[in-house]
Amino acid sequence: MIYDAIVIGGGPSGLMAANILEQNKINYLLLEKNDKVGKKLLLTGGKRCNITNALSKEDFIQSLTFKHKRFLYPAIKDFGSPEIIEFFKLNGLNLVLEENFKYFPETMKSSSVFEVLTKNLNMSRLKFHHSVKDIFKSEDGFILKTSNEDFLTKRVIVATGSNAYPSTGSSGDGLVFASKLGLEFKAFTPAETYLYASYVKEALSDLQGVSILHTTVKIRGTKISSHGGLLFTHFGLTGPAILQISEFVYDELLEGDVTLVFNITDHKDDEVIRQMNSIENQKVLILKVLESLTTKRLAKKVLDMANVSNKNMNEISKKDIAKILELLISFPVKIDAVETKEKAFVNAGGVLTKELDPNTMESRKIKGLYFIGETVDLHGPIGGYNVTIGLSTGRKCALSIVEEIKKEKNQ
Ligand SMILES: Cc1cc2nc3c(=O)[nH]c(=O)nc-3n(C[C@H](O)[C@H](O)[C@H](O)COP(=O)(O)OP(=O)(O)OC[C@H]3O[C@@H](n4cnc5c(N)ncnc54)[C@H](O)[C@@H]3O)c2cc1C
């Protein structure tokens, strides 16, 4: 039997592709190495799954941090946030907005998302415990070798994810196939993850658990920055701003030392400068002033680091006030390492987008070969970007296959 299409991998991208193929009565299979599909999907968003976000399509694409972001335009244009919300609604699951930005299922359970993505599939088309080991190009399609059997197919959709959380099945196989078939790719590297800093562990151990609600984190000496919350931990730093900047820290660490600087006050830099300047001649204790700007522990730490005792502002030298100001708005932390790609939530890297047609996700070199989801060099920050990318590229790809098969039948 030669299948019209075989999907490798049952994450959000592969499941969405399978839904479209099923709906259009295509002769397809989905091969999944695990005993069930969607293992990572079930873990997403703290098991609540942040499916998408409230950004407009243009803003969604613009807020991505990689240069080739326009590649996603056709997929997101057809199946961005409004269509995803509608798709789940039509399948009986309303999505609700949180923090005015993130969409979650109203049940607050990722299993509800899983149910929607699997309920319309004919289970006989899903083959579990089928890990694809190799893909061979044949004259009229592909031979897929699994440990159990070989499969013949006219088209193959690689939806194997990245290297993040390999325990869920995402072990980077897509790039092994890409390499074997001669497609260019960028190796997977960690994104959306924690940063290790021995300086925090040792010199700042008393700050463990201290958080800054909103700050801008910059990589010193570069124009790279991120915005959001930050948390001091027992190993280094985490929080949304840190997760977002982690992939750039990874790249910068390959070149040399990396120091992050950030404002520790929850106030804008110019406000802090103005406030400090306005009271520099006053008889008010510096610790009280610092405690009005930041947490008690950070206030004390700043005084220690500046080597200034708790005196009135008017007794402190201009040089020491400048030192304190610098620590308030550019608190420095030297970073030693980024969490591994296996423990990162998402990976950067994947099959290069120049290898694929953005309207079909098909290889420009090998007809019938498709890559979708995180196995492609496409990823976003936290906030529903990655599930959205998986769903939209999966749909785009499968619809193009449906169209092609229809055309073939009409010929
Ligand atoms: C803890 C955690 C929380 C997250 N939370 C969110 C969130 O809330 N919102 C968000 O947008 N993103 C989130 N993400 C990211 C998101 O889960 C991924 O980007 C998304 O799952 C990628 O989908 P995918 O279909 O490309 O691949 P995956 O979900 O990785 O699925 C790949 C599938 O392919 C199978 N497979 C792999 N190799 C083979 C093979 N050789 N043969 C057969 N099958 C194979 C795997 O077993 C797996 O089922 C989170 C990630 C993690 C780890």
The ligand as a Tripos MOL2 file, in Angstrom:
@<TRIPOS>MOLECULE
LIG
   53    58     1     0     0
SMALL
NO_CHARGES

@<TRIPOS>ATOM
      1 C1          7.2160   22.2920   29.6190 C.3       1 LIG1
      2 C2          6.8410   23.0020   28.3350 C.ar      1 LIG1
      3 C3          5.8130   23.9280   28.3570 C.ar      1 LIG1
      4 C4          5.4540   24.6000   27.1750 C.ar      1 LIG1
      5 N1          4.3950   25.4470   27.2010 N.ar      1 LIG1
      6 C5          3.9910   26.0670   26.0640 C.ar      1 LIG1
      7 C6          2.8370   26.8710   26.0580 C.ar      1 LIG1
      8 O1          2.1120   26.9970   27.0450 O.2       1 LIG1
      9 N2          2.5070   27.4830   24.8770 N.ar      1 LIG1
     10 C7          3.2520   27.3170   23.7340 C.ar      1 LIG1
     11 O2          2.9100   27.9190   22.7070 O.2       1 LIG1
     12 N3          4.3280   26.5040   23.7120 N.ar      1 LIG1
     13 C8          4.7070   25.8620   24.8380 C.ar      1 LIG1
     14 N4          5.7720   25.0110   24.7980 N.ar      1 LIG1
     15 C9          6.4270   24.7350   23.4970 C.3       1 LIG1
     16 C10         5.5390   23.7660   22.6830 C.3       1 LIG1
     17 O3          5.1380   22.6910   23.4900 O.3       1 LIG1
     18 C11         6.2810   23.2240   21.4520 C.3       1 LIG1
     19 O4          6.7870   24.3040   20.6940 O.3       1 LIG1
     20 C12         5.3480   22.3680   20.6020 C.3       1 LIG1
     21 O5          4.9170   21.2250   21.3060 O.3       1 LIG1
     22 C13         6.0540   21.9220   19.3210 C.3       1 LIG1
     23 O6          5.1290   21.1650   18.5840 O.3       1 LIG1
     24 P1          5.6110   20.1590   17.4420 P.3       1 LIG1
     25 O7          4.3980   19.5470   16.8980 O.co2     1 LIG1
     26 O8          6.5180   20.8630   16.5250 O.co2     1 LIG1
     27 O9          6.5220   19.0760   18.1820 O.3       1 LIG1
     28 P2          6.3710   18.2360   19.5330 P.3       1 LIG1
     29 O10         5.2660   18.7230   20.3630 O.co2     1 LIG1
     30 O11         7.7290   18.2210   20.1030 O.co2     1 LIG1
     31 O12         5.9680   16.8070   19.0280 O.3       1 LIG1
     32 C14         6.8420   15.9910   18.2840 C.3       1 LIG1
     33 C15         6.2750   14.5790   18.2490 C.3       1 LIG1
     34 O13         7.0530   13.7920   17.3350 O.3       1 LIG1
     35 C16         7.3120   12.5200   17.9150 C.3       1 LIG1
     36 N5          8.5480   12.0020   17.3050 N.ar      1 LIG1
     37 C17         9.7800   12.5360   17.3790 C.ar      1 LIG1
     38 N6         10.6630   11.8220   16.6370 N.ar      1 LIG1
     39 C18         9.9290   10.8080   16.0850 C.ar      1 LIG1
     40 C19        10.2700    9.7240   15.2190 C.ar      1 LIG1
     41 N7         11.5200    9.5470   14.7730 N.pl3     1 LIG1
     42 N8          9.2920    8.8560   14.8460 N.ar      1 LIG1
     43 C20         8.0220    9.0040   15.2910 C.ar      1 LIG1
     44 N9          7.6540   10.0250   16.1270 N.ar      1 LIG1
     45 C21         8.6020   10.9100   16.5120 C.ar      1 LIG1
     46 C22         7.4540   12.8230   19.3980 C.3       1 LIG1
     47 O14         7.2770   11.6720   20.1900 O.3       1 LIG1
     48 C23         6.3550   13.8670   19.6010 C.3       1 LIG1
     49 O15         5.1030   13.2630   19.8720 O.3       1 LIG1
     50 C24         6.1630   24.3420   25.9670 C.ar      1 LIG1
     51 C25         7.1960   23.4080   25.9580 C.ar      1 LIG1
     52 C26         7.5430   22.7460   27.1340 C.ar      1 LIG1
     53 C27         8.6460   21.7210   27.0930 C.3       1 LIG1
@<TRIPOS>BOND
     1     1     2 1
     2     2     3 ar
     3     2    52 ar
     4     3     4 ar
     5     4     5 ar
     6     4    50 ar
     7     5     6 ar
     8     6     7 ar
     9     6    13 1
    10     7     8 2
    11     7     9 ar
    12     9    10 ar
    13    10    11 2
    14    10    12 ar
    15    12    13 ar
    16    13    14 ar
    17    14    15 1
    18    14    50 ar
    19    15    16 1
    20    16    17 1
    21    16    18 1
    22    18    19 1
    23    18    20 1
    24    20    21 1
    25    20    22 1
    26    22    23 1
    27    23    24 1
    28    24    25 2
    29    24    26 1
    30    24    27 1
    31    27    28 1
    32    28    29 2
    33    28    30 1
    34    28    31 1
    35    31    32 1
    36    32    33 1
    37    33    34 1
    38    33    48 1
    39    34    35 1
    40    35    36 1
    41    35    46 1
    42    36    37 ar
    43    36    45 ar
    44    37    38 ar
    45    38    39 ar
    46    39    40 ar
    47    39    45 ar
    48    40    41 1
    49    40    42 ar
    50    42    43 ar
    51    43    44 ar
    52    44    45 ar
    53    46    47 1
    54    46    48 1
    55    48    49 1
    56    50    51 ar
    57    51    52 ar
    58    52    53 1
@<TRIPOS>SUBSTRUCTURE
     1 LIG1         1 GROUP 0 **** ****
